[in-house]
Amino acid sequence: MDFDLSPEQEAFRRVVRDFADEVVRPRAEEMDERAELPMDIVKQMGELGLFGLPFPEEYGGQGSDFLTLCLAIEELARVDSSIAITLEAAVGLGANPIHRFGTQAQKERWLVPMCRGEILGAFGLTEPDGGSDAGATRTTAVLEDGQWVINGSKAFITNAGTPITALVTVTAVTGKEAGGHKEISTIIVPTDTPGYQAAKAYRKIGWHASDTRELSFNDCRVPEENLLGEVGAGYKQFLQTLDDGRIAIAALAVGLAQGCLDESVRYAKERHAFGRPIGAFQGLQFKIADMRVGVELARLAVYRAAWLQMQGRPFKAEASIAKLYATEMAVTAARDAVQVFGGYGYIEESPVARYYRDAKVLEIGEGTSEIQRLLIARDLGLPGTDL
Ligand SMILES: Cc1cc2nc3c(=O)[nH]c(=O)nc-3n(C[C@H](O)[C@H](O)[C@H](O)COP(=O)(O)OP(=O)(O)OC[C@H]3O[C@@H](n4cnc5c(N)ncnc54)[C@H](O)[C@@H]3O)c2cc1C
């Protein structure tokens, strides 16, 4: 057993930590207030190679590994969750399906510029009528004269409306399977396709600078070759995409919780009450010690799940365990960090106020905590519905 990161992983973590501290941290409060993704920071992330981290060099990627991507997401989230989720969604949801399931031509057209950070891709699975029950997809795609004609809508889609968003990969019903189940396929929709529209960005509780929108498709026509993989493969494809994504979201949660821990330790040493630093009170020491335990255990769960993924071994249950534990731990850590800060914790100028708002969505996106528990129970052989 070896719990050490490789020298390359450690070195890259250092690079991203410096970038997060020097470039992102000074802008985090302003980005949150303006609720706008800063494209100059996205450009610098592209130059650092972040968007191509786990992809082969032949497609403009860094040829690095999945754990290195998780480390980068963790380091960014330690400082700012909006920037971290922008990377997570761009790589995990935007580029990953094209890399895994795309043709050579699709990879050359879309993956290469995505790896360089020149364009962003989004992943449209959730619909206004349902996210957890993804099989209930209503969006349809009908093949007509060599084109898919798409109608429907998608909800809560990350990175869908940035100035450099060039494509959205959407799931759509393309027919019925033999057993009567919906046949779901995945289709690439370039954002300049007539009939495609991204609505105004949502006003969210947190992740303010991350771009999230509802999308509509009205007789949106794309070439037949924009199908990703095979007809009817959509269900399997998004489940696989989400397995990787859950580990990456768990890494984001670890980063956010580490940020809460760093801030809490700093503040507990500086702030005085009753003539002593508040960190001298056992009541706060226990909170901070628990925070550290949570961060360390979640980190182990994330790295192990990422390691299994990299070995090509089954990791579905481990991804759910890491996602469930890390995200619930992060919500608790953020709540406790606000408590350590007292009144200042409730004021927007303190970073922990932002961490508190940013944490909650981690228990919702890429499969809610309830869905993770169902998946973990399923892995134990307990009966249940199709997920
Ligand atoms: C900021 C943000 C960004 C997002 N980005 C994307 C994106 O890029 N692409 C994308 O496709 N989606 C995205 N999502 C959508 C997200 O994945 C869904 O919101 C999530 O999967 C939950 O789906 P829902 O909102 O429809 O909730 P619902 O499925 O309606 O669930 C409502 C509640 O019911 C519970 N529930 C549902 N079914 C069960 C069950 N069987 N057992 C027990 N409890 C159950 C849920 O856990 C939840 O508590 C994003 C969401 C947010 C908020």
The ligand as an SDF file (V2000), in Angstrom:
LIG
                    3D

 53 58  0  0  0  0  0  0  0  0999 V2000
  -26.2830   24.3850   -9.5170 C   0  0  0  0  0  0  0  0  0  0  0  0
  -26.6980   23.1110  -10.2140 C   0  0  0  0  0  0  0  0  0  0  0  0
  -25.9620   22.6620  -11.3200 C   0  0  0  0  0  0  0  0  0  0  0  0
  -26.3880   21.5170  -12.0100 C   0  0  0  0  0  0  0  0  0  0  0  0
  -25.7110   21.1510  -13.1550 N   0  0  0  0  0  0  0  0  0  0  0  0
  -26.2370   20.1460  -13.9230 C   0  0  0  0  0  0  0  0  0  0  0  0
  -25.6720   19.8210  -15.2120 C   0  0  0  0  0  0  0  0  0  0  0  0
  -24.6710   20.4170  -15.6440 O   0  0  0  0  0  0  0  0  0  0  0  0
  -26.2830   18.8700  -15.9720 N   0  0  0  0  0  0  0  0  0  0  0  0
  -27.3780   18.2030  -15.5570 C   0  0  0  0  0  0  0  0  0  0  0  0
  -27.8850   17.3820  -16.2980 O   0  0  0  0  0  0  0  0  0  0  0  0
  -27.9380   18.4690  -14.3340 N   0  0  0  0  0  0  0  0  0  0  0  0
  -27.3960   19.4210  -13.5290 C   0  0  0  0  0  0  0  0  0  0  0  0
  -27.9650   19.7110  -12.3000 N   0  0  0  0  0  0  0  0  0  0  0  0
  -29.1620   18.9810  -11.8890 C   0  0  0  0  0  0  0  0  0  0  0  0
  -28.9500   18.0440  -10.7080 C   0  0  0  0  0  0  0  0  0  0  0  0
  -28.1750   16.9380  -11.1090 O   0  0  0  0  0  0  0  0  0  0  0  0
  -30.3490   17.6670  -10.2160 C   0  0  0  0  0  0  0  0  0  0  0  0
  -30.9020   18.8270   -9.6010 O   0  0  0  0  0  0  0  0  0  0  0  0
  -30.3200   16.5080   -9.2320 C   0  0  0  0  0  0  0  0  0  0  0  0
  -29.9370   15.3100   -9.8650 O   0  0  0  0  0  0  0  0  0  0  0  0
  -31.6880   16.3010   -8.5540 C   0  0  0  0  0  0  0  0  0  0  0  0
  -32.7090   16.2790   -9.4790 O   0  0  0  0  0  0  0  0  0  0  0  0
  -34.0030   17.2200   -9.2670 P   0  0  0  0  0  0  0  0  0  0  0  0
  -33.5240   18.5850   -9.0180 O   0  0  0  0  0  0  0  0  0  0  0  0
  -34.9100   17.0020  -10.4120 O   0  0  0  0  0  0  0  0  0  0  0  0
  -34.6520   16.7080   -7.9480 O   0  0  0  0  0  0  0  0  0  0  0  0
  -35.7320   15.5210   -7.8400 P   0  0  0  0  0  0  0  0  0  0  0  0
  -35.2430   14.3440   -8.5910 O   0  0  0  0  0  0  0  0  0  0  0  0
  -37.0700   16.0700   -8.1450 O   0  0  0  0  0  0  0  0  0  0  0  0
  -35.6470   15.1960   -6.2820 O   0  0  0  0  0  0  0  0  0  0  0  0
  -36.3320   15.9440   -5.2800 C   0  0  0  0  0  0  0  0  0  0  0  0
  -36.0740   15.2450   -3.9460 C   0  0  0  0  0  0  0  0  0  0  0  0
  -36.6150   13.9180   -3.9980 O   0  0  0  0  0  0  0  0  0  0  0  0
  -35.6050   12.9830   -3.6560 C   0  0  0  0  0  0  0  0  0  0  0  0
  -35.8180   11.7280   -4.3900 N   0  0  0  0  0  0  0  0  0  0  0  0
  -36.0510   11.5710   -5.7310 C   0  0  0  0  0  0  0  0  0  0  0  0
  -36.1580   10.2590   -6.0190 N   0  0  0  0  0  0  0  0  0  0  0  0
  -35.9860    9.5850   -4.8520 C   0  0  0  0  0  0  0  0  0  0  0  0
  -35.9880    8.1990   -4.4860 C   0  0  0  0  0  0  0  0  0  0  0  0
  -36.1440    7.2430   -5.3990 N   0  0  0  0  0  0  0  0  0  0  0  0
  -35.7770    7.8930   -3.1910 N   0  0  0  0  0  0  0  0  0  0  0  0
  -35.5810    8.8520   -2.2410 C   0  0  0  0  0  0  0  0  0  0  0  0
  -35.5820   10.1700   -2.5280 N   0  0  0  0  0  0  0  0  0  0  0  0
  -35.7710   10.5310   -3.8060 C   0  0  0  0  0  0  0  0  0  0  0  0
  -34.3180   13.6500   -4.0500 C   0  0  0  0  0  0  0  0  0  0  0  0
  -33.1870   13.0870   -3.3970 O   0  0  0  0  0  0  0  0  0  0  0  0
  -34.6030   15.0810   -3.6200 C   0  0  0  0  0  0  0  0  0  0  0  0
  -34.3820   15.2050   -2.2490 O   0  0  0  0  0  0  0  0  0  0  0  0
  -27.5270   20.8110  -11.5550 C   0  0  0  0  0  0  0  0  0  0  0  0
  -28.2230   21.2540  -10.4240 C   0  0  0  0  0  0  0  0  0  0  0  0
  -27.8290   22.3900   -9.7670 C   0  0  0  0  0  0  0  0  0  0  0  0
  -28.6420   22.8540   -8.5970 C   0  0  0  0  0  0  0  0  0  0  0  0
  1  2  1  0
  2  3  1  0
  2 52  2  0
  3  4  2  0
  4  5  1  0
  4 50  1  0
  5  6  2  0
  6  7  1  0
  6 13  1  0
  7  8  2  0
  7  9  1  0
  9 10  1  0
 10 11  2  0
 10 12  1  0
 12 13  2  0
 13 14  1  0
 14 15  1  0
 14 50  1  0
 15 16  1  0
 16 17  1  0
 16 18  1  0
 18 19  1  0
 18 20  1  0
 20 21  1  0
 20 22  1  0
 22 23  1  0
 23 24  1  0
 24 25  2  0
 24 26  1  0
 24 27  1  0
 27 28  1  0
 28 29  2  0
 28 30  1  0
 28 31  1  0
 31 32  1  0
 32 33  1  0
 33 34  1  0
 33 48  1  0
 34 35  1  0
 35 36  1  0
 35 46  1  0
 36 37  1  0
 36 45  1  0
 37 38  2  0
 38 39  1  0
 39 40  1  0
 39 45  2  0
 40 41  1  0
 40 42  2  0
 42 43  1  0
 43 44  2  0
 44 45  1  0
 46 47  1  0
 46 48  1  0
 48 49  1  0
 50 51  2  0
 51 52  1  0
 52 53  1  0
M  END
$$$$
